[in-house]
Amino acid sequence: PKNAENKEAAFLLMQWLTSKQGDKLVALAGGNPSRFSTHADADVNAKFPHMSTFGEALKYADPDWRPIIPVWGKINADIGTTLSKVLTEDLDIKEALDGVAARTKTVMEEAGYYTWQ
């Protein structure tokens, strides 16, 4: 990264994290792999059986799927934080997503969307 205190070490870390070995270790620790080969890895799939299906779906995913609107960053942050709470704090999924929907509607209204109503 441009603003890294130690650019060489940062570059070496990025190389290692995206290497086959590093990517596999990230996946086995529960992280999201960045290589298709890691999604298909037998050890990774033994621990996380969904990984090969997810890797196959990624082949057809649109990397620029998000809405290109100014308020998306705020909405996306809310989704991420809320889903993290679902996974780590046992927040009820329906309650969590209903809350995201309500907050998203407010953000969109405040940004001037839904003006036809």
Summary of the structure (lengths in Angstrom):
residues: 117
radius of gyration: 18.7
end to end distance: 45.3
largest distance: 54.6
contacts: 251
relative contact order: 0.07
helix: 63%
strand: 0%
